[in-house]
Structure formats: C-alpha cells, structure tokens
Amino acid sequence: MSKKILVWFRNDLRLHDNEMLVEAIAKSDSILPVYIVEPRAFEQTKYNTLKTGSIRAQFILESVAALRNSLKQIGGNLLVAEGKSEEIIPALVQEYEINEVYHHREVADEETQVSTLVENGLWKLRINLKHFIGHTLYNKEDLPFPIKDIPDAFNQFKKKIERDAIIKPCFLAPDRINVAEVIDWGNIPSITDLGLTTQEKDIRSDFEFIGGETEGINTLQKVTIAMQQAATSKNLILASKLSAWLAIGSLSPRKVYWEIKKMESMPNTKAMFNHVLLGLLWRDYFRFMFKKYGNTFFKPNGFGSQGIVDKDNTPENFNNWKNGQTGFAVVDAVMNELNQTGYISNIARQTAALYLINNLEVSWILGAAYFEEKLIDYNPASNWGNWANMAGVGNDQKTKGVFDLDKNIKNLDPKGNYAITWAS
C-alpha cells in the first residue's frame, strides 16, 4: 500500500529550508499539502480588537496563493479549506487514507491549543501528528542549554548562543513532488469573505509589502545590495521589513542569515550584518522564552507589575491612541503610519508603547492586542514579549526602566519631518 503524508502548512509558507516538506516527500509516495483558513483567526478579541486586521490578512492570503503557485510549478497543488483545523484535518485523513500528518510546532497558547485538538482527533484515528521545528535561526536541540535553563537576560542568551551553538545550513527546496489525487483543491477566500475591507496603499509609504516566498527572497536580495551601500537608517529599516515574510514563514531565518553572511567580508557591511543578526536573535529569544514560560507573557502583571493604570480614563485614552488623536504629534504620526501601512519601525513601536503605558496610563495588554491586529509582521512571541519588556513586566528585568521616551523621539524624528508626513 502506498504511503500518503498530509503536510499541514501554517506559518511556514515556503518551499526553501522546509525540513517538514523535504522529509514528507522523502518518506511518502505522495503528499497532501493543506492550508486551513480559520475564521477564529479573524474574530474580535475580548479587548475589542481584531485577531487579524485587513492589511495582515491580505498579506497572508497573498502568501497562501504564492505557495499554491510554487507547488503547482513542481507538479503539486495546495488544498485550501475554511474551518477548524481539528475538524478538517481528521476528515481529510479519512477521505484520502492518510498515514501520517506533519506540521511545524508553535509556542503561543492559542496556536498550540489548536495543535493539541488536532492531535487528539488524529489519535482517535490512530494517526500520528509529527512535529517539526522550523521557525528559529537556532534549532532547539542545538542550544547549549535545555529550554528550562535558557538565560532570562537577552545579553547572556546572545553571548552563550553565539559562542556555543551552530546555525545549520538550509534544506534545499524540492524541485518535484507527487501529490494525492484531489478533485477540488478549494478556493482561497478574499478579504471580504473574511468580513474585512480592502485597504488601499498609502502614497506616503515608499514600500509595498506583497506576500509570498518570491517577494520575500526579492526583498532579501535588495537588503544584500543595500548592505554594500553602508548602514543608513533607510537601509536598516529595509532590513527590518524582512520581519513580515519571516513572521508568515515565507522566508526562513536561516536563509536570511546565510545570504547576509556572504556579504560580511565586504567593506561597510558589518553594521548592517549585525543589525539583521540582532533582529534574528531577538526573534529566537522571545520564541524560546515563550517555550520556557508559556502564558505568563499574556498576563497583565507578567513577571512583575506595570505600575499605575488609570482605569477610569482607559477607554478614552486607548481610543485616542489607536486613532492617532492623543495630541502628541510624534505618537499620533506613529499610529497613523501603523493604521495606514501595517508597519512601523522598532523605535516607533517603542515610542507608541511608552506613551500608552507611561503617559496615558493604559494597560500594556491593550496595546499589544492592538498591535496584534495591525502589524503585518505580527508573531505572538515577539509582539507580546516586547510589549511586556516595555511595560517593565518582562522576564528580563535588566530591561526595566531603560527605555526613554524623549530619547526615542529625538532618534525617530530629529527634525520633525516624520510628524509632518504622518500628521493624519
């Protein structure tokens, strides 16, 4: 009897450096690539925000379409279904006589809960759900310490990991696949199908995010070219924008690392290389911290206490902040850019967070939830981990009190041009 493996794509929408896909092809006669659009990923949260806003939703749908096209080019396809994974995957297993299911493990609570529900459903069918780890620069098994002993302080983590751990080479993208015989591969829904409205590109933005592996690799190539032109603030922000493709898994962090590593020995590239590497290490750090501590990062007090929260004025202050109507020009500009483009620089994120927490005395949880809705490069660990740090309730207590709003504003908008550009 031929062996069939269902490959469940989630935040790993790529062919390159995809161990799950490579192994599934090697160990089966045919595979069934599947992506599930879950309506609950677009619902309203208890904080009166959306789980996924229109800009990121559009990016996700483009990434799914791009993956389907890439699979078609090597003889395959992608089955797209809408609903709950724990209902759809067991049904597909029975319909197509699947022998095993592969997927990438997640670390945040809601995502891991879905995996558990799927695993429980498959267990009843006596089908194994095999977990892969492919979201980080460093593999968990290659760390110089077990997860429970990872240093809480980022600088210690960085020092030890750079000294004692290795970064593995990328898996090659497959050039041919055999897929199961499927009559209806399903349709990719539109933004309106998801209950959202399309948002037009804002002419003030000089960059357009388009989902998909090819677009991610093209942007990475632009970054390597920019590296040769020295580390200007514009080039550093371009490099940071890789985070959108990293978040959805259209780009592998190892692919990013090895491509920029090639440029390291060239003149004027060191600062850019260090900038990109630092961003990749922070991604790994927060992901491993979520693995270590779980849901603590979603609790208002986290690992400490935010301090003063003005509950009486929270609704008004939060709404003014969300809508760029605080009356504080730079903060309003940051929020306007976020709302219109789905992306703001790291220093802009810090500025908006500090103002919400310290000046408006609103719980950081609300800010993190709003960024979850709006950011095109949202991933749970980085978003909630960074917000907890800004509020002084993160697990690395050495970051407490180190953030300075005035200093951030001077670095973000030294001449006032940014506030003018994004005034409304």
Secondary structure, DSSP 8 states (H G I E B T S, - for coil): ---EEEEEESS---STT-HHHHHHHHT-SEEEEEEEE-GGGGSB-TTSSBSS-HHHHHHHHHHHHHHHHHHHHTT---EEEES-HHHHHHHHHHHTT-SEEEEE---SHHHHHHHHHHHHHHHHTT-EEEEE--SSSS-GGGSSS-GGG--SSHHHHHHHHHHH----------S---B---S-------TGGGT-------TT-S-----SHHHHHHHHHHHHHHHTT---HHHHHHHHTTHHHHHHTSS-HHHHHHHHHTTTTSTT-HHHHHHHHHHHHHHHHHHHHHHHHGGGGGSTTTTS------TTTHHHHHHHHHTT-SS-HHHHHHHHHHHHHS---HHHHHHHHHIIIIIS---HHHHHHHHHHH-TT--HHHHHHHHHHHTT-SS-GGGTT---HHHHHHHH-TTSHHHHHT--
